[in-house]
Amino acid sequence: MAVKEKIVDDVAVLTISGKLMGGPETWAVHSKVKSLIADKVNKVVIDLSKVKWVNSQGLGMLMSCFTSLKNANGHLKIAGATQKVNSLFMLTRLITVFDTCETADRAVASFHN
């Protein structure tokens, strides 16, 4: 799993590739989000377009990111979830929690509407 970060205007975009299957790599994403919050960046897009699968630990990490940002008066958007990952969101009803967009660009633009 790999994480790339870029800042677009005042929004951090974290692009994850590989699988979100738990372990230190998965939780490094949450650490990155907490570090962004510490740097006063509280609008974050997590781009899952290159993620093949998410297990329960991966979902837990995404929920932790969501909670950390919400507690900092921030907002998390999930972008580019594959059909497989989206069905998991529907099955767990997290689709009602996460603000999802088709692409990272649309997610960034939606912060400025």
Biopython code that builds the backbone (N, CA, C, O; Angstrom):
import numpy as np
from Bio.PDB.StructureBuilder import StructureBuilder

atoms = [
    (1, "MET", "N", (0.844, -1.184, 0.000)),
    (1, "MET", "CA", (0.000, 0.000, 0.000)),
    (1, "MET", "C", (0.887, 1.244, 0.000)),
    (1, "MET", "O", (1.933, 1.273, 0.648)),
    (2, "ALA", "N", (0.461, 2.258, -0.725)),
    (2, "ALA", "CA", (1.215, 3.515, -0.777)),
    (2, "ALA", "C", (0.242, 4.688, -0.642)),
    (2, "ALA", "O", (-0.928, 4.590, -1.013)),
    (3, "VAL", "N", (0.757, 5.807, -0.096)),
    (3, "VAL", "CA", (-0.063, 7.020, 0.075)),
    (3, "VAL", "C", (0.694, 8.191, -0.522)),
    (3, "VAL", "O", (1.855, 8.430, -0.192)),
    (4, "LYS", "N", (0.018, 8.925, -1.412)),
    (4, "LYS", "CA", (0.601, 10.149, -1.969)),
    (4, "LYS", "C", (-0.250, 11.314, -1.497)),
    (4, "LYS", "O", (-1.476, 11.221, -1.430)),
    (5, "GLU", "N", (0.418, 12.414, -1.168)),
    (5, "GLU", "CA", (-0.303, 13.594, -0.684)),
    (5, "GLU", "C", (-0.054, 14.766, -1.608)),
    (5, "GLU", "O", (1.072, 14.996, -2.049)),
    (6, "LYS", "N", (-1.112, 15.504, -1.898)),
    (6, "LYS", "CA", (-0.945, 16.792, -2.587)),
    (6, "LYS", "C", (-1.963, 17.755, -2.009)),
    (6, "LYS", "O", (-3.034, 17.364, -1.544)),
    (7, "ILE", "N", (-1.597, 19.023, -2.053)),
    (7, "ILE", "CA", (-2.495, 20.066, -1.549)),
    (7, "ILE", "C", (-3.027, 20.838, -2.751)),
    (7, "ILE", "O", (-2.256, 21.337, -3.571)),
    (8, "VAL", "N", (-4.347, 20.929, -2.847)),
    (8, "VAL", "CA", (-4.991, 21.689, -3.912)),
    (8, "VAL", "C", (-5.774, 22.800, -3.226)),
    (8, "VAL", "O", (-6.763, 22.537, -2.540)),
    (9, "ASP", "N", (-5.330, 24.048, -3.411)),
    (9, "ASP", "CA", (-5.892, 25.186, -2.687)),
    (9, "ASP", "C", (-5.744, 24.919, -1.186)),
    (9, "ASP", "O", (-4.625, 24.850, -0.678)),
    (10, "ASP", "N", (-6.863, 24.768, -0.476)),
    (10, "ASP", "CA", (-6.794, 24.508, 0.963)),
    (10, "ASP", "C", (-7.267, 23.098, 1.308)),
    (10, "ASP", "O", (-7.668, 22.826, 2.440)),
    (11, "VAL", "N", (-7.215, 22.199, 0.311)),
    (11, "VAL", "CA", (-7.690, 20.825, 0.483)),
    (11, "VAL", "C", (-6.526, 19.851, 0.297)),
    (11, "VAL", "O", (-5.778, 19.939, -0.676)),
    (12, "ALA", "N", (-6.385, 18.927, 1.239)),
    (12, "ALA", "CA", (-5.363, 17.883, 1.116)),
    (12, "ALA", "C", (-5.996, 16.681, 0.417)),
    (12, "ALA", "O", (-7.078, 16.235, 0.797)),
    (13, "VAL", "N", (-5.318, 16.160, -0.603)),
    (13, "VAL", "CA", (-5.781, 14.974, -1.308)),
    (13, "VAL", "C", (-4.791, 13.849, -1.016)),
    (13, "VAL", "O", (-3.612, 13.941, -1.357)),
    (14, "LEU", "N", (-5.285, 12.789, -0.381)),
    (14, "LEU", "CA", (-4.460, 11.622, -0.096)),
    (14, "LEU", "C", (-4.896, 10.509, -1.043)),
    (14, "LEU", "O", (-6.021, 10.015, -0.964)),
    (15, "THR", "N", (-3.993, 10.125, -1.938)),
    (15, "THR", "CA", (-4.290, 9.054, -2.894)),
    (15, "THR", "C", (-3.663, 7.774, -2.373)),
    (15, "THR", "O", (-2.451, 7.694, -2.171)),
    (16, "ILE", "N", (-4.500, 6.781, -2.159)),
    (16, "ILE", "CA", (-4.039, 5.500, -1.618)),
    (16, "ILE", "C", (-4.079, 4.469, -2.739)),
    (16, "ILE", "O", (-5.031, 4.414, -3.517)),
    (17, "SER", "N", (-3.028, 3.653, -2.809)),
    (17, "SER", "CA", (-3.059, 2.561, -3.783)),
    (17, "SER", "C", (-2.710, 1.261, -3.085)),
    (17, "SER", "O", (-1.935, 1.243, -2.129)),
    (18, "GLY", "N", (-3.291, 0.176, -3.572)),
    (18, "GLY", "CA", (-3.074, -1.133, -2.964)),
    (18, "GLY", "C", (-4.325, -1.596, -2.244)),
    (18, "GLY", "O", (-5.441, -1.392, -2.723)),
    (19, "LYS", "N", (-4.134, -2.223, -1.090)),
    (19, "LYS", "CA", (-5.260, -2.723, -0.296)),
    (19, "LYS", "C", (-5.204, -2.112, 1.100)),
    (19, "LYS", "O", (-4.129, -1.964, 1.681)),
    (20, "LEU", "N", (-6.370, -1.759, 1.629)),
    (20, "LEU", "CA", (-6.472, -1.262, 3.008)),
    (20, "LEU", "C", (-6.849, -2.447, 3.885)),
    (20, "LEU", "O", (-8.026, -2.694, 4.147)),
    (21, "MET", "N", (-5.831, -3.175, 4.337)),
    (21, "MET", "CA", (-6.071, -4.423, 5.062)),
    (21, "MET", "C", (-5.542, -4.376, 6.489)),
    (21, "MET", "O", (-5.268, -5.423, 7.076)),
    (22, "GLY", "N", (-5.394, -3.195, 7.054)),
    (22, "GLY", "CA", (-4.926, -3.099, 8.431)),
    (22, "GLY", "C", (-3.409, -3.045, 8.503)),
    (22, "GLY", "O", (-2.723, -2.978, 7.483)),
    (23, "GLY", "N", (-2.905, -3.076, 9.716)),
    (23, "GLY", "CA", (-1.467, -3.015, 9.911)),
    (23, "GLY", "C", (-0.960, -1.584, 9.921)),
    (23, "GLY", "O", (-1.731, -0.644, 9.730)),
    (24, "PRO", "N", (0.354, -1.419, 10.149)),
    (24, "PRO", "CA", (0.940, -0.079, 10.302)),
    (24, "PRO", "C", (0.750, 0.815, 9.078)),
    (24, "PRO", "O", (0.578, 2.026, 9.221)),
    (25, "GLU", "N", (0.778, 0.231, 7.870)),
    (25, "GLU", "CA", (0.614, 1.054, 6.661)),
    (25, "GLU", "C", (-0.761, 1.701, 6.626)),
    (25, "GLU", "O", (-0.890, 2.883, 6.308)),
    (26, "THR", "N", (-1.784, 0.927, 6.953)),
    (26, "THR", "CA", (-3.154, 1.452, 6.946)),
    (26, "THR", "C", (-3.299, 2.568, 7.974)),
    (26, "THR", "O", (-3.870, 3.617, 7.675)),
    (27, "TRP", "N", (-2.786, 2.347, 9.184)),
    (27, "TRP", "CA", (-2.950, 3.346, 10.236)),
    (27, "TRP", "C", (-2.064, 4.562, 10.006)),
    (27, "TRP", "O", (-2.274, 5.605, 10.626)),
    (28, "ALA", "N", (-1.074, 4.442, 9.121)),
    (28, "ALA", "CA", (-0.242, 5.606, 8.767)),
    (28, "ALA", "C", (-1.103, 6.665, 8.082)),
    (28, "ALA", "O", (-0.790, 7.853, 8.155)),
    (29, "VAL", "N", (-2.181, 6.251, 7.418)),
    (29, "VAL", "CA", (-3.093, 7.200, 6.768)),
    (29, "VAL", "C", (-3.754, 8.066, 7.846)),
    (29, "VAL", "O", (-3.858, 9.282, 7.685)),
    (30, "HIS", "N", (-4.197, 7.448, 8.936)),
    (30, "HIS", "CA", (-4.827, 8.214, 10.015)),
    (30, "HIS", "C", (-3.810, 9.159, 10.652)),
    (30, "HIS", "O", (-4.142, 10.295, 10.991)),
    (31, "SER", "N", (-2.577, 8.693, 10.813)),
    (31, "SER", "CA", (-1.522, 9.562, 11.360)),
    (31, "SER", "C", (-1.307, 10.765, 10.453)),
    (31, "SER", "O", (-1.110, 11.881, 10.932)),
    (32, "LYS", "N", (-1.344, 10.539, 9.144)),
    (32, "LYS", "CA", (-1.179, 11.622, 8.170)),
    (32, "LYS", "C", (-2.315, 12.625, 8.323)),
    (32, "LYS", "O", (-2.080, 13.833, 8.294)),
    (33, "VAL", "N", (-3.545, 12.139, 8.485)),
    (33, "VAL", "CA", (-4.703, 13.030, 8.656)),
    (33, "VAL", "C", (-4.544, 13.848, 9.940)),
    (33, "VAL", "O", (-4.816, 15.048, 9.945)),
    (34, "LYS", "N", (-4.106, 13.204, 11.030)),
    (34, "LYS", "CA", (-3.912, 13.943, 12.286)),
    (34, "LYS", "C", (-2.812, 14.991, 12.145)),
    (34, "LYS", "O", (-2.889, 16.065, 12.742)),
    (35, "SER", "N", (-1.800, 14.677, 11.361)),
    (35, "SER", "CA", (-0.721, 15.644, 11.131)),
    (35, "SER", "C", (-1.227, 16.823, 10.289)),
    (35, "SER", "O", (-0.812, 17.960, 10.512)),
    (36, "LEU", "N", (-2.114, 16.564, 9.331)),
    (36, "LEU", "CA", (-2.721, 17.644, 8.530)),
    (36, "LEU", "C", (-3.553, 18.555, 9.431)),
    (36, "LEU", "O", (-3.497, 19.779, 9.311)),
    (37, "ILE", "N", (-4.327, 17.947, 10.337)),
    (37, "ILE", "CA", (-5.152, 18.724, 11.264)),
    (37, "ILE", "C", (-4.256, 19.621, 12.124)),
    (37, "ILE", "O", (-4.578, 20.784, 12.366)),
    (38, "ALA", "N", (-3.136, 19.071, 12.578)),
    (38, "ALA", "CA", (-2.186, 19.852, 13.387)),
    (38, "ALA", "C", (-1.626, 21.027, 12.589)),
    (38, "ALA", "O", (-1.278, 22.060, 13.161)),
    (39, "ASP", "N", (-1.540, 20.865, 11.260)),
    (39, "ASP", "CA", (-1.057, 21.934, 10.381)),
    (39, "ASP", "C", (-2.194, 22.846, 9.908)),
    (39, "ASP", "O", (-2.016, 23.642, 8.987)),
    (40, "LYS", "N", (-3.367, 22.721, 10.550)),
    (40, "LYS", "CA", (-4.549, 23.555, 10.249)),
    (40, "LYS", "C", (-5.173, 23.255, 8.880)),
    (40, "LYS", "O", (-5.854, 24.107, 8.311)),
    (41, "VAL", "N", (-4.944, 22.057, 8.357)),
    (41, "VAL", "CA", (-5.613, 21.625, 7.117)),
    (41, "VAL", "C", (-6.739, 20.701, 7.569)),
    (41, "VAL", "O", (-6.489, 19.600, 8.059)),
    (42, "ASN", "N", (-7.991, 21.160, 7.399)),
    (42, "ASN", "CA", (-9.093, 20.333, 7.888)),
    (42, "ASN", "C", (-10.094, 19.944, 6.796)),
    (42, "ASN", "O", (-11.215, 19.528, 7.086)),
    (43, "LYS", "N", (-9.675, 20.087, 5.553)),
    (43, "LYS", "CA", (-10.482, 19.584, 4.428)),
    (43, "LYS", "C", (-9.627, 18.515, 3.748)),
    (43, "LYS", "O", (-8.567, 18.807, 3.196)),
    (44, "VAL", "N", (-10.107, 17.276, 3.800)),
    (44, "VAL", "CA", (-9.313, 16.167, 3.283)),
    (44, "VAL", "C", (-10.150, 15.304, 2.344)),
    (44, "VAL", "O", (-11.306, 14.986, 2.622)),
    (45, "VAL", "N", (-9.529, 14.937, 1.223)),
    (45, "VAL", "CA", (-10.123, 13.985, 0.289)),
    (45, "VAL", "C", (-9.245, 12.742, 0.336)),
    (45, "VAL", "O", (-8.029, 12.828, 0.165)),
    (46, "ILE", "N", (-9.856, 11.598, 0.567)),
    (46, "ILE", "CA", (-9.120, 10.337, 0.452)),
    (46, "ILE", "C", (-9.573, 9.687, -0.841)),
    (46, "ILE", "O", (-10.726, 9.281, -0.988)),
    (47, "ASP", "N", (-8.628, 9.597, -1.782)),
    (47, "ASP", "CA", (-8.898, 9.046, -3.105)),
    (47, "ASP", "C", (-8.642, 7.542, -3.069)),
    (47, "ASP", "O", (-7.507, 7.101, -2.889)),
    (48, "LEU", "N", (-9.712, 6.759, -3.242)),
    (48, "LEU", "CA", (-9.615, 5.305, -3.191)),
    (48, "LEU", "C", (-9.653, 4.667, -4.578)),
    (48, "LEU", "O", (-9.851, 3.457, -4.693)),
    (49, "SER", "N", (-9.465, 5.461, -5.630)),
    (49, "SER", "CA", (-9.605, 4.924, -6.991)),
    (49, "SER", "C", (-8.587, 3.830, -7.312)),
    (49, "SER", "O", (-8.804, 3.031, -8.223)),
    (50, "LYS", "N", (-7.480, 3.791, -6.571)),
    (50, "LYS", "CA", (-6.458, 2.762, -6.817)),
    (50, "LYS", "C", (-6.442, 1.698, -5.722)),
    (50, "LYS", "O", (-5.496, 0.917, -5.619)),
    (51, "VAL", "N", (-7.500, 1.675, -4.901)),
    (51, "VAL", "CA", (-7.593, 0.678, -3.829)),
    (51, "VAL", "C", (-8.451, -0.477, -4.328)),
    (51, "VAL", "O", (-9.587, -0.291, -4.764)),
    (52, "LYS", "N", (-7.873, -1.678, -4.253)),
    (52, "LYS", "CA", (-8.579, -2.857, -4.739)),
    (52, "LYS", "C", (-9.540, -3.432, -3.711)),
    (52, "LYS", "O", (-10.599, -3.943, -4.076)),
    (53, "TRP", "N", (-9.185, -3.356, -2.413)),
    (53, "TRP", "CA", (-10.049, -3.943, -1.399)),
    (53, "TRP", "C", (-9.826, -3.262, -0.062)),
    (53, "TRP", "O", (-8.735, -2.772, 0.226)),
    (54, "VAL", "N", (-10.874, -3.238, 0.754)),
    (54, "VAL", "CA", (-10.820, -2.680, 2.105)),
    (54, "VAL", "C", (-11.416, -3.730, 3.042)),
    (54, "VAL", "O", (-12.500, -4.250, 2.778)),
    (55, "ASN", "N", (-10.714, -4.045, 4.135)),
    (55, "ASN", "CA", (-11.303, -4.953, 5.126)),
    (55, "ASN", "C", (-11.802, -4.137, 6.315)),
    (55, "ASN", "O", (-11.834, -2.908, 6.258)),
    (56, "SER", "N", (-12.192, -4.819, 7.390)),
    (56, "SER", "CA", (-12.778, -4.112, 8.538)),
    (56, "SER", "C", (-11.788, -3.137, 9.176)),
    (56, "SER", "O", (-12.191, -2.075, 9.649)),
    (57, "GLN", "N", (-10.498, -3.482, 9.195)),
    (57, "GLN", "CA", (-9.514, -2.552, 9.766)),
    (57, "GLN", "C", (-9.373, -1.314, 8.889)),
    (57, "GLN", "O", (-9.205, -0.207, 9.402)),
    (58, "GLY", "N", (-9.440, -1.490, 7.585)),
    (58, "GLY", "CA", (-9.399, -0.354, 6.666)),
    (58, "GLY", "C", (-10.603, 0.558, 6.868)),
    (58, "GLY", "O", (-10.473, 1.782, 6.870)),
    (59, "LEU", "N", (-11.786, -0.054, 7.041)),
    (59, "LEU", "CA", (-12.997, 0.730, 7.307)),
    (59, "LEU", "C", (-12.862, 1.477, 8.640)),
    (59, "LEU", "O", (-13.267, 2.633, 8.760)),
    (60, "GLY", "N", (-12.288, 0.801, 9.630)),
    (60, "GLY", "CA", (-12.075, 1.429, 10.937)),
    (60, "GLY", "C", (-11.168, 2.640, 10.824)),
    (60, "GLY", "O", (-11.412, 3.670, 11.454)),
    (61, "MET", "N", (-10.118, 2.515, 10.019)),
    (61, "MET", "CA", (-9.188, 3.627, 9.821)),
    (61, "MET", "C", (-9.908, 4.802, 9.144)),
    (61, "MET", "O", (-9.720, 5.953, 9.538)),
    (62, "LEU", "N", (-10.729, 4.516, 8.131)),
    (62, "LEU", "CA", (-11.473, 5.586, 7.445)),
    (62, "LEU", "C", (-12.426, 6.281, 8.427)),
    (62, "LEU", "O", (-12.567, 7.503, 8.400)),
    (63, "MET", "N", (-13.078, 5.491, 9.296)),
    (63, "MET", "CA", (-13.976, 6.079, 10.305)),
    (63, "MET", "C", (-13.173, 6.933, 11.293)),
    (63, "MET", "O", (-13.646, 7.984, 11.726)),
    (64, "SER", "N", (-11.963, 6.488, 11.651)),
    (64, "SER", "CA", (-11.120, 7.276, 12.561)),
    (64, "SER", "C", (-10.730, 8.603, 11.921)),
    (64, "SER", "O", (-10.715, 9.636, 12.589)),
    (65, "CYS", "N", (-10.416, 8.576, 10.633)),
    (65, "CYS", "CA", (-10.094, 9.818, 9.908)),
    (65, "CYS", "C", (-11.299, 10.747, 9.916)),
    (65, "CYS", "O", (-11.170, 11.943, 10.178)),
    (66, "PHE", "N", (-12.475, 10.188, 9.627)),
    (66, "PHE", "CA", (-13.722, 10.956, 9.606)),
    (66, "PHE", "C", (-13.957, 11.620, 10.966)),
    (66, "PHE", "O", (-14.264, 12.810, 11.038)),
    (67, "THR", "N", (-13.808, 10.836, 12.049)),
    (67, "THR", "CA", (-14.049, 11.338, 13.404)),
    (67, "THR", "C", (-13.035, 12.409, 13.794)),
    (67, "THR", "O", (-13.406, 13.440, 14.355)),
    (68, "SER", "N", (-11.764, 12.172, 13.500)),
    (68, "SER", "CA", (-10.726, 13.159, 13.840)),
    (68, "SER", "C", (-11.001, 14.487, 13.147)),
    (68, "SER", "O", (-10.888, 15.549, 13.760)),
    (69, "LEU", "N", (-11.362, 14.425, 11.865)),
    (69, "LEU", "CA", (-11.645, 15.656, 11.120)),
    (69, "LEU", "C", (-12.905, 16.337, 11.650)),
    (69, "LEU", "O", (-12.934, 17.558, 11.802)),
    (70, "LYS", "N", (-13.940, 15.555, 11.929)),
    (70, "LYS", "CA", (-15.187, 16.135, 12.443)),
    (70, "LYS", "C", (-14.928, 16.840, 13.776)),
    (70, "LYS", "O", (-15.450, 17.930, 14.012)),
    (71, "ASN", "N", (-14.125, 16.222, 14.646)),
    (71, "ASN", "CA", (-13.803, 16.826, 15.948)),
    (71, "ASN", "C", (-12.980, 18.098, 15.799)),
    (71, "ASN", "O", (-12.960, 18.931, 16.704)),
    (72, "ALA", "N", (-12.297, 18.257, 14.660)),
    (72, "ALA", "CA", (-11.486, 19.459, 14.406)),
    (72, "ALA", "C", (-12.250, 20.448, 13.519)),
    (72, "ALA", "O", (-11.653, 21.329, 12.901)),
    (73, "ASN", "N", (-13.591, 20.290, 13.463)),
    (73, "ASN", "CA", (-14.440, 21.124, 12.594)),
    (73, "ASN", "C", (-14.015, 21.021, 11.137)),
    (73, "ASN", "O", (-14.110, 21.992, 10.385)),
    (74, "GLY", "N", (-13.551, 19.854, 10.746)),
    (74, "GLY", "CA", (-13.133, 19.622, 9.365)),
    (74, "GLY", "C", (-14.099, 18.709, 8.658)),
    (74, "GLY", "O", (-15.175, 18.393, 9.167)),
    (75, "HIS", "N", (-13.700, 18.288, 7.473)),
    (75, "HIS", "CA", (-14.583, 17.459, 6.662)),
    (75, "HIS", "C", (-13.759, 16.489, 5.829)),
    (75, "HIS", "O", (-12.717, 16.847, 5.279)),
    (76, "LEU", "N", (-14.244, 15.255, 5.745)),
    (76, "LEU", "CA", (-13.611, 14.214, 4.928)),
    (76, "LEU", "C", (-14.525, 13.861, 3.777)),
    (76, "LEU", "O", (-15.732, 13.694, 3.950)),
    (77, "LYS", "N", (-13.936, 13.750, 2.598)),
    (77, "LYS", "CA", (-14.677, 13.255, 1.438)),
    (77, "LYS", "C", (-13.907, 12.056, 0.894)),
    (77, "LYS", "O", (-12.677, 12.056, 0.845)),
    (78, "ILE", "N", (-14.656, 11.039, 0.490)),
    (78, "ILE", "CA", (-14.069, 9.848, -0.121)),
    (78, "ILE", "C", (-14.304, 9.958, -1.622)),
    (78, "ILE", "O", (-15.421, 10.214, -2.072)),
    (79, "ALA", "N", (-13.235, 9.761, -2.387)),
    (79, "ALA", "CA", (-13.359, 9.892, -3.848)),
    (79, "ALA", "C", (-12.946, 8.601, -4.531)),
    (79, "ALA", "O", (-12.094, 7.861, -4.039)),
    (80, "GLY", "N", (-13.567, 8.345, -5.674)),
    (80, "GLY", "CA", (-13.137, 7.290, -6.573)),
    (80, "GLY", "C", (-13.259, 5.873, -6.063)),
    (80, "GLY", "O", (-12.545, 4.995, -6.547)),
    (81, "ALA", "N", (-14.136, 5.612, -5.102)),
    (81, "ALA", "CA", (-14.279, 4.243, -4.595)),
    (81, "ALA", "C", (-14.729, 3.323, -5.734)),
    (81, "ALA", "O", (-15.664, 3.637, -6.471)),
    (82, "THR", "N", (-14.048, 2.188, -5.861)),
    (82, "THR", "CA", (-14.412, 1.218, -6.898)),
    (82, "THR", "C", (-15.780, 0.623, -6.567)),
    (82, "THR", "O", (-16.305, 0.821, -5.472)),
    (83, "GLN", "N", (-16.341, -0.099, -7.513)),
    (83, "GLN", "CA", (-17.656, -0.708, -7.288)),
    (83, "GLN", "C", (-17.600, -1.673, -6.103)),
    (83, "GLN", "O", (-18.536, -1.741, -5.306)),
    (84, "LYS", "N", (-16.493, -2.423, -5.993)),
    (84, "LYS", "CA", (-16.323, -3.376, -4.889)),
    (84, "LYS", "C", (-16.318, -2.656, -3.540)),
    (84, "LYS", "O", (-16.998, -3.075, -2.604)),
    (85, "VAL", "N", (-15.550, -1.576, -3.448)),
    (85, "VAL", "CA", (-15.441, -0.822, -2.197)),
    (85, "VAL", "C", (-16.766, -0.119, -1.895)),
    (85, "VAL", "O", (-17.202, -0.071, -0.745)),
    (86, "ASN", "N", (-17.397, 0.421, -2.930)),
    (86, "ASN", "CA", (-18.698, 1.080, -2.755)),
    (86, "ASN", "C", (-19.741, 0.111, -2.217)),
    (86, "ASN", "O", (-20.544, 0.480, -1.361)),
    (87, "SER", "N", (-19.738, -1.153, -2.719)),
    (87, "SER", "CA", (-20.715, -2.124, -2.220)),
    (87, "SER", "C", (-20.470, -2.413, -0.755)),
    (87, "SER", "O", (-21.414, -2.640, 0.001)),
    (88, "LEU", "N", (-19.199, -2.407, -0.344)),
    (88, "LEU", "CA", (-18.875, -2.599, 1.070)),
    (88, "LEU", "C", (-19.426, -1.431, 1.901)),
    (88, "LEU", "O", (-19.958, -1.635, 2.992)),
    (89, "PHE", "N", (-19.292, -0.206, 1.371)),
    (89, "PHE", "CA", (-19.862, 0.962, 2.054)),
    (89, "PHE", "C", (-21.380, 0.814, 2.191)),
    (89, "PHE", "O", (-21.950, 1.159, 3.226)),
    (90, "MET", "N", (-22.031, 0.298, 1.141)),
    (90, "MET", "CA", (-23.488, 0.130, 1.191)),
    (90, "MET", "C", (-23.879, -0.951, 2.184)),
    (90, "MET", "O", (-24.817, -0.784, 2.964)),
    (91, "LEU", "N", (-23.152, -2.059, 2.149)),
    (91, "LEU", "CA", (-23.421, -3.187, 3.038)),
    (91, "LEU", "C", (-23.296, -2.782, 4.509)),
    (91, "LEU", "O", (-24.093, -3.210, 5.343)),
    (92, "THR", "N", (-22.307, -1.968, 4.820)),
    (92, "THR", "CA", (-22.061, -1.543, 6.209)),
    (92, "THR", "C", (-22.817, -0.259, 6.552)),
    (92, "THR", "O", (-22.746, 0.229, 7.680)),
    (93, "ARG", "N", (-23.529, 0.275, 5.587)),
    (93, "ARG", "CA", (-24.281, 1.532, 5.729)),
    (93, "ARG", "C", (-23.374, 2.751, 5.932)),
    (93, "ARG", "O", (-23.849, 3.822, 6.309)),
    (94, "LEU", "N", (-22.078, 2.589, 5.683)),
    (94, "LEU", "CA", (-21.166, 3.737, 5.790)),
    (94, "LEU", "C", (-21.380, 4.716, 4.633)),
    (94, "LEU", "O", (-20.887, 5.843, 4.669)),
    (95, "ILE", "N", (-22.109, 4.284, 3.620)),
    (95, "ILE", "CA", (-22.426, 5.172, 2.495)),
    (95, "ILE", "C", (-23.243, 6.359, 3.009)),
    (95, "ILE", "O", (-23.240, 7.427, 2.396)),
    (96, "THR", "N", (-23.947, 6.175, 4.140)),
    (96, "THR", "CA", (-24.738, 7.273, 4.711)),
    (96, "THR", "C", (-23.892, 8.184, 5.589)),
    (96, "THR", "O", (-24.323, 9.278, 5.955)),
    (97, "VAL", "N", (-22.679, 7.730, 5.928)),
    (97, "VAL", "CA", (-21.787, 8.514, 6.778)),
    (97, "VAL", "C", (-20.804, 9.309, 5.930)),
    (97, "VAL", "O", (-20.610, 10.507, 6.137)),
    (98, "PHE", "N", (-20.188, 8.622, 4.972)),
    (98, "PHE", "CA", (-19.168, 9.260, 4.151)),
    (98, "PHE", "C", (-19.779, 10.101, 3.045)),
    (98, "PHE", "O", (-20.789, 9.733, 2.445)),
    (99, "ASP", "N", (-19.152, 11.229, 2.790)),
    (99, "ASP", "CA", (-19.501, 12.080, 1.663)),
    (99, "ASP", "C", (-18.642, 11.576, 0.505)),
    (99, "ASP", "O", (-17.423, 11.747, 0.518)),
    (100, "THR", "N", (-19.265, 10.960, -0.492)),
    (100, "THR", "CA", (-18.495, 10.355, -1.584)),
    (100, "THR", "C", (-18.657, 11.135, -2.886)),
    (100, "THR", "O", (-19.707, 11.720, -3.153)),
    (101, "CYS", "N", (-17.593, 11.130, -3.687)),
    (101, "CYS", "CA", (-17.594, 11.764, -5.003)),
    (101, "CYS", "C", (-16.963, 10.800, -5.995)),
    (101, "CYS", "O", (-16.190, 9.917, -5.622)),
    (102, "GLU", "N", (-17.305, 10.984, -7.259)),
    (102, "GLU", "CA", (-16.775, 10.090, -8.293)),
    (102, "GLU", "C", (-15.267, 10.225, -8.465)),
    (102, "GLU", "O", (-14.570, 9.227, -8.654)),
    (103, "THR", "N", (-14.756, 11.467, -8.400)),
    (103, "THR", "CA", (-13.320, 11.690, -8.604)),
    (103, "THR", "C", (-12.782, 12.637, -7.538)),
    (103, "THR", "O", (-13.536, 13.360, -6.888)),
    (104, "ALA", "N", (-11.465, 12.617, -7.374)),
    (104, "ALA", "CA", (-10.822, 13.523, -6.414)),
    (104, "ALA", "C", (-11.029, 14.980, -6.837)),
    (104, "ALA", "O", (-11.244, 15.846, -5.990)),
    (105, "ASP", "N", (-10.966, 15.251, -8.138)),
    (105, "ASP", "CA", (-11.166, 16.624, -8.628)),
    (105, "ASP", "C", (-12.554, 17.144, -8.257)),
    (105, "ASP", "O", (-12.703, 18.288, -7.829)),
    (106, "ARG", "N", (-13.567, 16.293, -8.424)),
    (106, "ARG", "CA", (-14.933, 16.703, -8.058)),
    (106, "ARG", "C", (-15.055, 16.923, -6.552)),
    (106, "ARG", "O", (-15.748, 17.835, -6.102)),
    (107, "ALA", "N", (-14.376, 16.080, -5.781)),
    (107, "ALA", "CA", (-14.417, 16.215, -4.319)),
    (107, "ALA", "C", (-13.792, 17.539, -3.897)),
    (107, "ALA", "O", (-14.331, 18.236, -3.038)),
    (108, "VAL", "N", (-12.656, 17.886, -4.497)),
    (108, "VAL", "CA", (-11.984, 19.155, -4.170)),
    (108, "VAL", "C", (-12.895, 20.313, -4.562)),
    (108, "VAL", "O", (-13.070, 21.255, -3.790)),
    (109, "ALA", "N", (-13.479, 20.246, -5.764)),
    (109, "ALA", "CA", (-14.356, 21.321, -6.242)),
    (109, "ALA", "C", (-15.578, 21.473, -5.331)),
    (109, "ALA", "O", (-16.059, 22.588, -5.126)),
    (110, "SER", "N", (-16.085, 20.362, -4.782)),
    (110, "SER", "CA", (-17.286, 20.437, -3.954)),
    (110, "SER", "C", (-17.033, 21.186, -2.641)),
    (110, "SER", "O", (-17.982, 21.663, -2.019)),
    (111, "PHE", "N", (-15.778, 21.298, -2.212)),
    (111, "PHE", "CA", (-15.470, 22.082, -1.019)),
    (111, "PHE", "C", (-15.661, 23.578, -1.283)),
    (111, "PHE", "O", (-15.845, 24.359, -0.349)),
    (112, "HIS", "N", (-15.616, 23.967, -2.548)),
    (112, "HIS", "CA", (-15.663, 25.393, -2.899)),
    (112, "HIS", "C", (-17.015, 25.811, -3.457)),
    (112, "HIS", "O", (-17.153, 26.914, -3.987)),
    (113, "ASN", "N", (-18.006, 24.948, -3.343)),
    (113, "ASN", "CA", (-19.352, 25.313, -3.836)),
    (113, "ASN", "C", (-20.155, 26.006, -2.766)),
    (113, "ASN", "O", (-21.303, 26.382, -3.001)),
]
sb = StructureBuilder()
sb.init_structure("model")
sb.init_model(0)
sb.init_chain("A")
sb.init_seg("    ")
for serial, (resi, resn, name, xyz) in enumerate(atoms, 1):
    if name == "N":
        sb.init_residue(resn, " ", resi, " ")
    sb.init_atom(name, np.array(xyz, "f"), 0.0, 1.0, " ", f" {name:<3s}", serial, name[0])
structure = sb.get_structure()
